[in-house]
Amino acid sequence: MSEILIHKSSDYIEEDRDYYYSDTRDKHGMIQPSDDMVSVSCDSNIFKPNPTNDEICSIYYPFEKKSFHRIYLGISFPLFANNWGAAFLRHLMYLIEPDGGVILPVYAERQGVEKNYWSRSSLEVIFQSRQKWWGMSNIWAENDGVMSMRIGKKEPPIKNSTLNPFLENDLPLIKDNVEGDDVKNLIQKHHINGITSAIVEQIIINYFGRNKGVTFCDIEGDGLLSSEILMSDYVNIIHSTQYISEDHNIEQVNKYLSKEFASKFSIHAHKKSTLELNANYDVITIIDTLQHLPEKDKELFIINTFKMLNKKGTLIIKDNLFNNIESINSILNKLGDTVEHSQYSSVVATKHKDKTNIAHYSDIIFDELKSENQKRQNVFNVLYKK
C-alpha cells in the first residue's frame, strides 16, 4: 500500500476516484494514481495501521511518518482554508515519503474565497518553502483544479489550532483503544469542529472583515469552537468566552487552546436550569446545544440572547427550531425591525440565496447544496442586529 484517497464518506468514493483517474484533470498523467490506491474516510470507525479496500478505514488512525507515497484528498473531503485545514495538511505532509506528495483539489481564487476553500495563492502563502532563489518549492501546480504539496527545504509553520494537540496527544491513544466509543466520539467532535469553525469564521469575515476586533461567545459548546475561532489567523478575536453547564467537565474546556491565548479566553460555568449572559458580545454562537429545551423556551432564550449582542452584532444559530418557517417568523416578528436574517450552508462556508445554487466540483455535493438551498433544513442561521 503506497497511495490512499481520503473521502468524506463511502458515498463519495466513485466520484472522488474518477476525479483523479480521469484525464480531464490530469491530461499528462502527472498525478494519476496507481491501480491499487486505497480509499479511507473521515467518518469511518474502523482504525487499522494498514488499510485495504476490503473495508473503508479511518484517516484518523495514528499512522507512522512516511507511511505512504502519495495521499490524495477527494473533492468530497471538507478541507477549508483556515488554521484547522492548514494543521491537517501539515499532518498529512509528514505521513508521506520524502519524494511523495499530498494531492488536493483547489478552487479558482474567487470561488475559493467565497467558500473558505483552498486556492493556489492561499496554499502558497502558508506552505511555500522556497528560500530566496534556491531550493524546491513544496507547492506544485499540476493541472486544472489540482495542486500537490511536497516536503521542501524547510518545514511549513505550525498554525495555532485545536487540531494540533489532538493529533499530538490524543490520537496516539487510539492504538491502545481502537474500539472505545469515547475515542470515536472525540475524533468526530474534532472533525465536525473543523467544518463548523470554518463556516463561523467566514460569517465573521463577511460581517466584520478580517481586521476589526471582535468579542466572541459560544453557548453550551465544549470549548473547541471558541478556542479555534480565538486562534484563527483570518479574523481578529480580541476575547473569546465559553458558557458551559456545571454538569460538564470544566477542566477540559480549554484543553486544546494554545497557552499564549489563555489571557483572552474566559469560561463561565452555570447551573443547567439558569443561563444568563453577563456581558454583551459582537458574535454569539449556539450550535446544536439547545436540544434539552422545549420549543417555546428555545424561542425565548434566543430572543433574550439576541438582546445581548452589541449593535451590528451577529447571533449564529444551528438548531432544528429553524427548520420550521413558522418558528423563524415568530422569532423575527418579536425582534421586529432590529433584526436581519440570513442563512448559510452547513456544507460550505457560503450564504444561501434564493434561486442561486452554490457551485461545487463534486456533482453529488452540488446536488446536496441545491437541495439544501430549497429546503433550508439544518443550515446556519444568522440574526444580525441592526
SULJOWO-V482170 format. One record per helix or strand. SS is the DSSP state (alpha for helix, beta for strand). FROM is the first residue (numbers start at 1). LEN is the number of residues. If there is no record, write none. Layout:
# SULJOWO-V482170
ss	from	len
SS	FROM	LEN
SS	FROM	LEN
This chain:
# SULJOWO-V482170
ss	from	len
beta	3	5
alpha	10	12
beta	38	4
beta	57	2
beta	68	6
beta	80	1
alpha	83	11
beta	96	10
beta	107	1
alpha	109	7
beta	117	1
beta	119	1
alpha	120	8
beta	131	1
beta	134	1
beta	139	5
beta	146	4
alpha	162	15
alpha	181	28
beta	213	7
alpha	224	8
beta	236	10
alpha	250	3
alpha	259	6
beta	265	6
beta	281	7
alpha	295	12
beta	309	10
alpha	320	4
alpha	325	14
beta	339	6
beta	351	1
beta	353	1
beta	356	1
alpha	363	13
beta	380	6
